[in-house]
Amino acid sequence: MKYLAYGTLSVLSLFVSSCSTSYRIQVVDGLPKEIYLEFSKGADVKVGDLFILYQYHQPSTSSGGHNHGASAPLPHKQELGIVKVMRLVDETRAEVELVSGQIGDGLEAEKLTARK
């Protein structure tokens, strides 16, 4: 069963990364003034853009880890905070500041787009 859960996470990670640009937070030495958004070269990132920070949690099974043939539950995406791009450092990093919520090194991020 453990392998099924890992396989589900791997497929989900591949699906998410293949659908859009990957964004990740880097906190340097735990300092609140040194927070960066890392992204792939050519990504559409501008000063003033907002990003939602999140992490995935794998839900536990109610049967004590024995699914008896059932598929593993999908990970839950938990939103943790919002950051704003303050300046572009180079082609793959931007300095950000925390607007709300909490931040942590290695958190994933998604660009917050205006809802129509």
Buried (B, 14 or more C-beta within 10 A) or exposed (E): EEEEBEEBBEEBBEEBEEEEBBBBBBBEEEEEEEBBBBBEEEBEBEEEBBBBBBBBEBEEBEEEEEBEEEEBBEBEBEEBBBBBBBEBEEEBBBBBEBBEEEBEEEBBBBBBEEEE
